[in-house]
């Protein structure tokens, strides 16, 4: 099996390195291309994969071609590939908001297999959350490969493409919500008299530890209740958040992200 990665930025490189580490792929199976020579050299140095001077060159003979570019770069990349992709090859796109139909249309009247994936940045540390769907011409085996591949850098689930705007709002944007919480907790720690260094250590480790506990079988509600003693400090904080409608505000914020994803998909 041969794999091409078109785009060797943060996410593209993370996927290559993660798959190699998990032994889903071998370096000799991979050819990468990026418009940035520096990014390409960095990936080659870290992984030992082959590199190409052009996107179409990297795609030649590849069973799967990963499209790891920004949404605004997708049209140009698809134009470069048109007429160079066979019916035996499969395009795997991680571009947010770019539908399988839009990619398929770029190759009309040819029928090209497309699998769309919405990963997130924790894939860079092997803890990503990805949603996978196949386009009209994608074969079950191709979708299965994508699920296996993205499971090598975290967890992956198959969902209908109609769910992808919600996925984008929850897991795609989700890491930023957690980072925002970390910022707020650090700021609160400093306001409470802790040094910047202590605030950073305690806030980061608290979120990291809590996240690891979420990986178990207990529900978030049960975990929260175990920390919340009646009449205690945690209960006082949570009551204040509830009085400020924090949960409603958060749900509304995620809805805004979903609406924006829907808007971007129409551009």
C-alpha positions in Angstrom: 0.0 0.0 0.0 1.2 3.5 -0.9 0.1 6.7 0.8 0.5 10.3 -0.2 0.2 13.3 2.2 -0.4 16.6 0.5 0.3 19.1 3.2 3.0 18.7 5.8 2.0 21.3 8.3 1.2 20.7 12.0 -1.7 18.3 11.4 -0.4 16.6 8.3 3.0 15.9 10.0 1.2 14.8 13.2 -0.8 12.2 11.3 2.3 10.8 9.5 4.3 10.6 12.7 1.4 9.1 14.7 0.7 6.5 12.1 4.4 5.5 11.9 4.6 5.3 15.7 1.5 3.1 15.8 2.9 1.0 13.0 -0.1 1.5 10.8 2.3 2.6 8.1 6.0 2.3 7.3 8.1 5.2 6.2 8.7 3.5 2.9 5.0 3.6 2.1 4.7 7.3 2.4 5.4 10.2 0.0 4.7 13.7 1.2 4.5 17.1 -0.5 4.1 20.6 0.9 4.5 24.0 -0.7 6.9 24.9 2.2 10.3 23.3 1.6 11.1 23.8 5.2 8.0 21.9 6.4 8.8 19.1 4.0 12.4 18.9 5.1 11.3 18.8 8.8 8.9 16.0 8.2 11.5 14.0 6.3 14.1 14.5 9.0 11.7 13.3 11.7 10.1 10.4 9.8 12.3 9.3 7.0 9.4 9.4 4.5 9.9 10.1 0.8 9.2 13.6 -0.5 8.0 15.0 -3.9 8.5 18.3 -5.6 4.8 18.5 -6.8 1.5 17.4 -5.4 0.7 15.4 -8.5 4.0 13.7 -8.3 3.3 12.6 -4.8 -0.1 11.3 -5.8 1.2 9.0 -8.6 0.5 5.4 -7.7 -0.8 6.2 -4.2 -3.7 4.1 -2.9 -4.8 6.9 -0.5 -4.1 10.5 -1.0 -4.5 12.6 2.2 -5.5 16.2 1.6 -4.1 18.0 4.6 -4.4 21.6 3.5 -6.4 24.6 4.7 -10.0 24.9 3.3 -9.0 28.0 1.4 -6.2 26.1 -0.3 -8.4 23.1 -1.3 -9.7 24.5 -4.7 -6.1 25.1 -5.9 -5.0 21.6 -4.8 -8.0 19.9 -6.5 -7.3 21.8 -9.7 -3.7 20.5 -9.7 -4.9 16.9 -9.2 -7.8 16.9 -11.7 -7.2 14.4 -14.5 -4.5 12.7 -12.5 -6.6 10.7 -10.1 -7.8 7.2 -11.1 -10.9 5.4 -9.9 -8.7 3.0 -7.9 -7.4 5.8 -5.7 -9.1 7.4 -2.7 -8.9 11.0 -1.5 -9.0 11.5 2.3 -9.7 15.1 3.2 -9.3 16.7 6.6 -10.3 20.2 5.4 -13.0 21.7 7.7 -16.2 22.6 5.9 -15.2 21.1 2.6 -17.9 18.5 1.7 -17.3 15.2 -0.1 -19.7 16.5 -2.8 -17.6 19.6 -3.4 -14.5 17.5 -3.8 -16.2 15.0 -6.1 -17.6 17.8 -8.2 -14.0 19.1 -8.8 -13.3 15.9 -10.7 -16.5 15.6 -12.7 -17.3 13.8 -14.9 -14.9 11.2 -13.4 -16.0 9.3 -10.3 -13.5 9.7 -7.5 -13.7 8.0 -4.1 -13.6 10.5 -1.2 -13.5 10.0 2.5 -14.0 13.1 4.7 -12.5 13.2 8.2 -12.9 15.8 11.0 -9.9 15.3 13.3 -8.8 17.7 16.1 -5.4 19.0 17.3 -4.9 16.4 20.1 -4.1 14.0 17.3 -0.7 15.7 17.5 -0.1 13.9 20.8 -1.9 10.7 19.8 -5.1 11.6 21.6 -7.3 13.0 18.8 -11.0 12.6 18.3 -12.1 12.1 14.7 -15.3 11.6 12.7 -15.2 9.8 9.4 -17.7 9.5 6.5 -17.5 8.2 3.0 -18.6 10.0 -0.1 -20.8 8.7 -2.9 -18.0 6.6 -4.5 -16.1 5.6 -1.4 -16.0 1.8 -0.8 -16.6 0.3 2.6 -13.0 -0.9 2.7 -11.7 2.7 2.2 -13.9 4.0 5.0 -12.6 1.2 7.2 -9.0 2.1 6.4 -9.7 5.7 7.4 -11.2 4.6 10.7 -8.2 2.4 11.4 -5.7 5.1 10.4 -7.3 7.9 12.6 -7.7 5.4 15.5 -3.9 5.2 15.5 -3.8 8.9 16.6 -6.7 8.7 19.1 -10.3 7.6 18.6 -12.4 7.6 15.5 -16.1 7.1 14.8 -18.1 6.8 11.6 -20.9 9.3 11.3 -23.1 10.6 8.4 -21.8 13.8 6.8 -24.9 15.6 8.0 -23.5 15.4 11.5 -20.1 17.0 10.6 -21.1 20.6 11.5 -22.0 19.4 15.0 -18.7 17.4 15.1 -16.8 20.5 14.1 -18.4 22.5 16.9 -17.9 19.8 19.6 -14.6 18.0 18.9 -13.1 20.1 16.2 -13.3 23.4 18.2 -13.5 21.6 21.5 -9.8 21.8 22.4 -10.0 25.6 22.3 -12.8 25.5 24.9 -10.6 23.5 27.3 -7.6 25.8 26.7 -9.9 28.8 27.4 -10.9 27.1 30.7 -7.2 26.6 31.5 -6.6 30.3 30.9 -9.4 31.2 33.2 -8.3 28.8 35.9 -4.7 30.2 35.8 -6.0 33.7 36.0 -8.2 32.8 39.0 -5.3 31.1 40.7 -3.1 34.3 40.3 -6.0 36.4 41.5 -6.2 34.2 44.6 -2.5 34.9 45.4 -0.6 32.1 43.7 2.5 32.8 41.8 2.4 32.6 38.0 4.5 29.4 38.1 2.4 27.7 40.7 -0.8 28.7 38.9 0.4 27.2 35.7 1.5 23.9 37.2 -1.7 23.4 39.3 -4.2 24.5 36.6 -2.5 22.4 33.8 -2.1 19.3 35.9 -5.7 19.6 37.3 -7.1 19.6 33.7 -4.8 16.9 32.6 -5.7 14.6 35.5 -9.4 15.3 35.2 -9.2 14.5 31.5 -7.5 11.1 32.2 -10.3 10.3 34.7 -12.9 11.0 31.9 -11.2 8.2 30.0 -12.7 5.7 32.6 -16.2 4.3 32.8 -17.6 6.8 35.2 -19.9 9.5 33.8 -18.9 13.2 34.0 -21.8 13.7 36.3 -20.7 11.0 38.7 -17.1 12.3 38.7 -18.3 15.8 39.4 -20.5 14.6 42.3 -17.6 12.8 44.0 -15.7 16.1 44.1 -18.7 18.2 45.3 -19.2 17.8 49.0 -22.5 19.3 50.3 -21.8 22.8 51.7 -18.2 22.6 50.5 -16.0 24.9 48.4 -16.7 23.1 45.1 -20.4 23.4 45.6 -20.0 27.1 46.2 -18.2 27.5 43.0 -20.6 25.4 41.0 -23.6 27.2 42.4 -22.1 30.5 41.3 -21.6 29.1 37.7 -25.2 27.8 37.6 -26.5 31.2 38.8 -24.7 32.8 35.9 -26.3 30.3 33.5 -22.8 29.0 32.6 -24.1 25.7 31.1 -26.7 27.4 29.0 -24.1 29.9 27.8 -21.7 27.1 26.9 -24.4 25.2 25.0 -25.2 28.3 23.1 -21.5 28.9 22.3 -21.3 25.4 20.7 -24.4 26.1 18.7 -22.8 29.3 17.4 -19.8 27.3 16.3 -22.1 24.8 14.5 -23.9 27.6 12.7 -20.5 29.1 11.6 -19.5 25.7 10.3 -22.7 25.5 8.3 -22.0 29.0 6.9 -18.4 28.1 5.9 -19.7 25.0 4.1 -21.7 27.1 1.8 -18.9 29.4 0.7 
